Amino acid sequence: MNRQATQRMTMAQAVIAFLKNQYVERDGQEQAFFAGCFGIFGHGNIAGIGQALQEMPEFRYYQARNEQAMVHSATAYAKTRNRLCKTYADFSAALKAVQSTDTTTVIYIRNDRYVGIPNYESWWDVPVAEVSTMPQVEKAHAEWAEMRSQERYFLER
């Protein structure tokens, strides 16, 4: 007799395990139905879920500040799913495709922050505030502007 062992869980753990184990088939390929979940801790309706999410890190949790942000993020994810740009040609095609839409559209370009550009020490260019009156911020902005003027662009058409 083949018996599975009983696994004791809280209700929150059971809910997350259930969501994590839902799959759908699309174009002959099985994939997870839920990529993760959104939540706003502090709302009483998700008490206990936080611990369950922490115990199952492979089921992503995305913190939001309000319900509207969660809806917009979920909509953007649904619109970008399977619309990944890997080359400049993919990007150009995606731009042409979205020009005819009447809704907000996201084009997803995957990057690897560990793969750098030759002679470029940073993977992300974060500007420094221009309007600060603090001397150290003004100095940092001047250094950033100088560095920015020396940048080279690698995207060629």
N, C-alpha and C positions, 0 to 999 in steps of 0.2 A: 504494500500500500504506500503510495507516494503522498506524503503529507507535508505541506509547507508549514514552517514554524510560524507561530503567532507572533506578530510584532506589535508591541505596545507603543501607542503614540497618543499625543494630545490631539485634540480636534484641530488645532492650528497646524501641527505637523502633518496630519492626514490630508488637510486641504492642500498644502504646498506639495506634498508627495503626489497627490492626485493630479494637480495641474502640471507638474513636472513630467508626468508619465502619459500625457495626452499627445497623440500624434495624428497627423493627417497625411494623405497621399496627394501629391500634386505633380502632374507630368511624370507619373511613374516613379516618383521619388518620395520616400517617407521622410517627413521632417517634423520637428517639435511644433505643436500647435501654439504653445505659449513661449515667447522668448524671455519672459520674466514678468515682473509685476510692478505697478506703481503703488505708492502709498504715502500717507501723511501721518507719521506717528504722532500720537497725542489725541487723535480721534478715537473714541471708545470702540468703534466698530472693528478695529484691527488689533485689539489687545491679544497678546500671545503670538501673533503672527511674526513679530520681530524676531523672537527667539527661534522660531521654526525656519525663518529665512536665513538667519545666521548659521544654523546647523546644516543648511543645504546651500552653500555658496554657489554651486553650479546653476542654481535657479536665481537669475539676477534680480536684484531689487533696485528700483530707480526712485530716488526720493524726489518728490515734487513739493512745491509751495502751495499750490491750489489745484482744484479739480480741472479748471480750464487748461492749465499747462499739461496735465496728464492726457486730456483728450487730444490736444494739438500734437503732442509727441506721439501718441499712438497712431493718429491719422498719418503723420509724416512717415512713421515706420512702415505702415501698411502700403503707402504709396511708393516707398523706395525699395521695398523688399524685392529682391531679384532684379534691381536696376542699378547694378554696381558698375561704375566707370573704372576701367583698368588702363585705358590708353587715351591718348588725345582724340583719336577717332571716335571712341565710345563717348567721350565728353561732348564732342561736336554733335554727334547724333542725338544725344540726350537733350542738348540745348535746342536743337531744331524741333524735337518732339514736344518739348514743354511750351514752346512759343505759341502753340495753338490751343493750349488749355486755358480755362478761365478760373482756375483755382491755384492756390499756393502749391508749389511743387518743390520737392527736395531732390537734388541730384547728389548721390552719395559717391564720394571719391575716397577710396581707402588709402591710407598712408601708413607707413611703418615708421614710427618715431625713432627706431633704432637704426634705420638705414639713412645715413646722412648724405648730404651733397658734398662733393669734394671741396675742400678749403672753406667749409662753412661750419662753424663750431656749434651752431644751434639749429634745432629743428623747428623752432617756433619763434616768430618775431613779435614780441609784445612791446608796443610803443609805451613811452613814458608820458605822463600828463604834460600838456603844453601850458596849462593855465595856472599852475601852482606858483605861489610866491615864496616857497621854501627854497633857500639857496641850494640845498643838496638835490632837490628834485629838478631845479633848473639846470644844474650841472649834469645830472643824469640824462635829461632830455637833450642837451647839447651833444653829449657823447653818443646817444642813440641816433640823433640826426646825422652826425658825421659817419657813423657806422652804416647807416641806411644808404647814404649817398655812394658808398663803395660796394654795395651788394650787386651781384650779377644774377641775372635771371636765366633759368635753364629750360624754360618751356619754349620750344620752337615750333613753328607751324610748318 
